[in-house]
Amino acid sequence: VLDGEDWARFVADGRFSFAGLFVRNGEAFAIRNRQRPLYMGNAPGGVFFASTADIFKRAGGFARVREVPAGKPLKIDESLL
């Protein structure tokens, strides 16, 4: 990816397990492939990310817990609040 490979295709490829957040050109994204879960949940003050929905349930205080779709980047912006 650092050598110019398309990062979305690299992650979606599925040859490995991946979920993460990254910033590119001043924009933040969450991305995962089918081998690795990634969830987001709203709480006062922002949007938080975790590997499983259960983490949000145990922590408490999170609303709108939902899975990040596999294989396509999710732009992290104010629309998620």
PALUM-750273 format. One line per 10 residues: their letters; for each residue x, y, z of N, C-alpha, C. Coordinates in steps of 0.1 Angstrom, whole numbers, plus 5000, padded with zeros to 4 digits. Example, Ala and Ser with C-alpha at 12.3 -4.5 7.8 and 13.67 -1.06 7.14 Angstrom:
! PALUM-750273
AS	5132 4943 5078 5123 4955 5078 5132 4967 5078 | 5128 4978 5071 5137 4989 5071 5129 5000 5079
//
This chain:
! PALUM-750273
VLDGEDWARF	5008 4988 5000 5000 5000 5000 5009 5012 5000 | 5019 5012 5008 5028 5024 5008 5035 5026 4995 | 5036 5016 4986 5042 5018 4973 5032 5021 4962 | 5019 5025 4967 5009 5030 4957 4998 5020 4954 | 4999 5008 4959 4988 4999 4957 4975 5004 4962 | 4964 5001 4956 4950 5006 4960 4947 5000 4974 | 4946 5009 4984 4945 5004 4998 4931 4997 5000 | 4921 5002 4993 4908 4995 4995 4908 4981 4990 | 4914 4979 4978 4915 4966 4972 4924 4957 4981 | 4935 4963 4986 4944 4955 4994 4937 4950 5007
VADGRFSFAG	4929 4958 5013 4922 4953 5025 4911 4943 5022 | 4904 4946 5011 4892 4938 5008 4897 4924 5002 | 4909 4923 4998 4915 4911 4991 4911 4899 4999 | 4913 4899 5012 4909 4887 5020 4920 4877 5022 | 4933 4880 5018 4944 4871 5021 4948 4872 5035 | 4943 4881 5043 4947 4882 5057 4935 4889 5064 | 4935 4889 5077 4925 4895 5085 4929 4910 5089 | 4919 4919 5086 4923 4933 5089 4910 4941 5093 | 4912 4950 5103 4902 4960 5106 4910 4971 5112 | 4907 4983 5108 4915 4995 5114 4909 5008 5110
LFVRNGEAFA	4915 5018 5115 4912 5032 5112 4924 5039 5106 | 4922 5048 5097 4934 5055 5091 4930 5069 5087 | 4939 5077 5085 4937 5091 5080 4945 5093 5068 | 4939 5098 5057 4946 5100 5045 4941 5114 5039 | 4950 5122 5036 4947 5135 5031 4937 5143 5040 | 4939 5142 5053 4931 5149 5062 4917 5143 5065 | 4914 5132 5059 4901 5125 5061 4903 5112 5068 | 4894 5108 5077 4895 5096 5085 4886 5086 5080 | 4890 5073 5080 4882 5062 5075 4884 5050 5084 | 4873 5042 5084 4874 5028 5091 4872 5018 5079
IRNRQRPLYM	4879 5007 5080 4878 4997 5070 4881 4983 5076 | 4874 4973 5071 4877 4960 5075 4874 4950 5064 | 4879 4938 5065 4875 4928 5055 4866 4917 5062 | 4862 4908 5055 4853 4898 5060 4858 4889 5071 | 4871 4888 5072 4878 4880 5082 4879 4887 5096 | 4876 4900 5097 4878 4907 5109 4866 4916 5112 | 4860 4915 5124 4848 4924 5127 4853 4937 5131 | 4844 4947 5130 4846 4961 5134 4833 4967 5137 | 4831 4972 5149 4818 4979 5152 4821 4993 5156 | 4810 5001 5155 4810 5015 5160 4798 5017 5169
GNAPGGVFFA	4800 5026 5178 4790 5030 5187 4790 5044 5191 | 4779 5050 5192 4778 5064 5196 4777 5066 5211 | 4784 5076 5216 4784 5080 5230 4785 5095 5230 | 4781 5101 5241 4783 5116 5242 4797 5120 5238 | 4798 5129 5229 4811 5134 5225 4817 5127 5213 | 4812 5117 5208 4818 5111 5196 4813 5097 5192 | 4821 5092 5182 4818 5078 5177 4831 5070 5181 | 4829 5058 5186 4839 5050 5191 4839 5037 5183 | 4851 5030 5182 4852 5018 5174 4858 5007 5183 | 4853 4995 5180 4858 4983 5188 4857 4971 5179
STADIFKRAG	4864 4960 5183 4864 4948 5175 4851 4940 5176 | 4843 4941 5187 4830 4934 5188 4820 4943 5194 | 4807 4940 5191 4796 4947 5197 4795 4945 5212 | 4800 4933 5217 4799 4930 5231 4808 4939 5239 | 4818 4945 5234 4826 4955 5241 4818 4967 5245 | 4810 4971 5236 4801 4983 5238 4791 4980 5249 | 4785 4967 5248 4775 4963 5258 4781 4963 5272 | 4793 4957 5273 4800 4956 5286 4804 4970 5292 | 4808 4979 5283 4812 4993 5287 4800 5001 5291 | 4788 4999 5285 4776 5007 5288 4777 5021 5282
GFARVREVPA	4765 5027 5281 4765 5041 5277 4766 5043 5262 | 4766 5033 5254 4767 5035 5239 4753 5032 5232 | 4750 5041 5223 4738 5040 5215 4742 5037 5200 | 4733 5032 5193 4735 5030 5178 4747 5021 5175 | 4749 5010 5182 4760 5001 5180 4757 4994 5167 | 4766 4995 5157 4764 4988 5144 4777 4984 5138 | 4776 4974 5130 4788 4968 5123 4793 4977 5111 | 4806 4979 5110 4811 4986 5099 4811 4976 5087 | 4805 4980 5076 4804 4971 5064 4818 4966 5060 | 4818 4953 5056 4831 4947 5051 4834 4952 5037
GKPLKIDESL	4847 4954 5034 4852 4956 5021 4851 4970 5015 | 4845 4979 5022 4845 4993 5017 4847 5003 5028 | 4855 5013 5025 4859 5023 5035 4847 5031 5040 | 4846 5033 5053 4836 5042 5059 4842 5055 5063 | 4838 5066 5057 4843 5079 5060 4838 5082 5074 | 4848 5086 5083 4844 5090 5097 4843 5105 5097 | 4830 5109 5098 4827 5124 5098 4815 5126 5107 | 4811 5139 5107 4800 5143 5116 4787 5136 5113 | 4785 5130 5101 4773 5123 5097 4771 5111 5106 | 4781 5105 5112 4780 5094 5120 4776 5097 5135
L	4776 5110 5138 4772 5113 5152 4757 5112 5154
//
